[in-house]
């Protein structure tokens, strides 16, 4: 077993820069039904092919009138009009509103010809076919004008827009049954290690369960990307190479290596055979033995085997990459400010990922060691301590990125 | 057409209180594969059936030794040991480590019998079957003890825990292939109105596209709940009743009523026939003509027809209800603080939902009118102005809830 220790470590900032530089936004496009379009990113500008509303319409339930018929109206001396027609939602007027007449309208109904405003039902009193108007209106009052919301030919949404619920509504408003969007990122997740066993199987002596494939799948899916699990592959060159090649139709292959340097070396060798190693080893704690490379257009991550190291790397590097790939906006709102409950001494020269619990505005250390999955599961989030900071004092304000 | 104007309006706080009081957390349970468990909520405490790690293991690549053999070791005077065996990941020792001997181990390997510590490969020099140890270790050094992460019998996760990526990892660590979780909420979405047409269809004169079903589906899915779209139903009592009854196997039926008071009256009447109206009319702007009731264990919302009113009600009432149903934690981190770019005069007596754009820490009004879907699609989020506040000054700090 020729163990090659990691030599020169890249700084975390340099490593992240390399990761993001090599990450291209996805150009593949697809069309999805509107009912499934929420959270996706538009790949085309959307131009309204008609006005919204498509016609002048009543903005209130009431009576469509000629405004001038109401100018003298008041509570004490109401204006009396003849109701010539009643329009329910979707109805079109058959009659023209002229002086002394009006048409009863429901909100949203197309304004009858002749009418130039609507008197709200609250300001009227109806007796048989006559209605008393108790308040004057001006022309255009309680009318939504054609094109007031969206004018035909206007670009209502732009390529790159994230489809929030209201933007999905805009697509519906301009009559689109489908949304043209960029495809989501696809991530192929491989575990390796002779000692690794799938959960649900009996655990022989000396073996451990495959944790990383599942925690990686959860974090990948949380970004909106798709995860495929390739299971556990044997620790030999041929198996690892085959597993990587099977994932090359994905945007990213994430390899959660066995925990030893020897196994990682096989992955380095295979990466060099089939593609290019971009870096190996980062000055970050935990997560040092991280490998990053590329085969064709697929990016490859060799994550450390320890669950916390693997997941903290995913939070700090894989997630920003996937968000860039999927053109998702930067999310600042997930960071909560808290004051540190105790002084933390960090390892100078290594960017530290430090898990914390949040309690009433205080951030309490939750970190145990990178082999312990409970360091993360009992935490609410993490703080990052840059490599050039060796001490964070008790009471200092820190930004906590929530899990 | 007997139009019944809304009479007594409930305050927004009272309405929200009623909504949340009538909302019961879902008790239905299911088991989901671990690879799909992220974001779900556990319905059982999870107890570790074995220790994690299940055995004392090497925490570093190196040599398993008797610590006392290294006490005198130093750079200038290394201790020399005989390598009796090499253990790769998953291997079990065949030989016992005794004085003067050691076993080469990969990280994660079960500590061989006899050994009580590990010397890191960095602190050694190997020549043939002999290795020089340049640094002393103490007993237990670079060894992860059996049960150090999780002790057998410990409750590692609790019912009600949201399955974050690291908690999914904990399930894997204790060997679970499936996660016992509460079911997600199911929401049945119905549109009504003779004037409403599905997107993708031609738009006849006087008609509008069905916007609300799609923006509601997006907001419902965004909470993690499942949405079923029941399409557009006719505005008569029998059709509306049938549509509601078809949705009664869901947790919530959301009815985006036609826009007129007349249509809403049909819904009120049907709700009274088949169940109970809990409130009708809220002092909130937009969103006043909102109806809430219950049929059996299914909650019913009659949302106003205007897209902004419908969606703002969904943000302010439906989302908190769904989150309570699904036992999801309150999310404060989605609120961003900003200073208001201009004075806003609000309607006293009505809780106002006010859309804003965010620009460099400033919140700029984006509201047009409740009929306009663009009031929301061009906004980044909203602020709420309570009913007893009639004025928010320029420069005041406001909390913006992002879309």
Interface residues (C-beta under 8 A of the other chain):
Chain A: X1 X3 X5 X34 X35 X36 X37 X38 X39 X50 X52 X53 X54 X55 X59 X61 X86 X88 X89 X90 X91 X92 X104 X106 X107 X108 X109 X110 X121 X122 X144 X148 X149 X150 X156 X157 X163 X164 X165 X166 X167 X168 X169 X170 X171 X172 X173 X174 X175 X176 X177 X178 X193 X194 X195 X196 X198 X199 X200 X201 X203 X205 X206 X207 X208 X209 X210 X211 X212 X213 X214 X215 X216 X217 X218 X219 X221 X222 X227 X229 X235 X258 X259 X260 X261 X262 X263 X305 X307 X308 X311 X314 X332 X333 X334 X335 X336 X368 X369 X371 X372 X373 X374 X376 X377 X379 X402 X403
Chain B: X1 X3 X5 X34 X35 X36 X37 X38 X39 X50 X52 X53 X54 X55 X59 X61 X86 X88 X89 X90 X91 X92 X104 X106 X107 X108 X109 X110 X121 X122 X144 X148 X149 X150 X156 X157 X163 X164 X165 X166 X167 X168 X169 X170 X171 X172 X173 X174 X175 X176 X177 X178 X193 X194 X195 X196 X198 X199 X200 X201 X203 X205 X206 X207 X208 X209 X210 X211 X212 X213 X214 X215 X216 X217 X218 X219 X221 X222 X227 X229 X235 X258 X259 X260 X261 X262 X263 X305 X307 X308 X311 X314 X332 X333 X334 X335 X336 X368 X369 X371 X372 X373 X374 X376 X377 X379 X402 X403
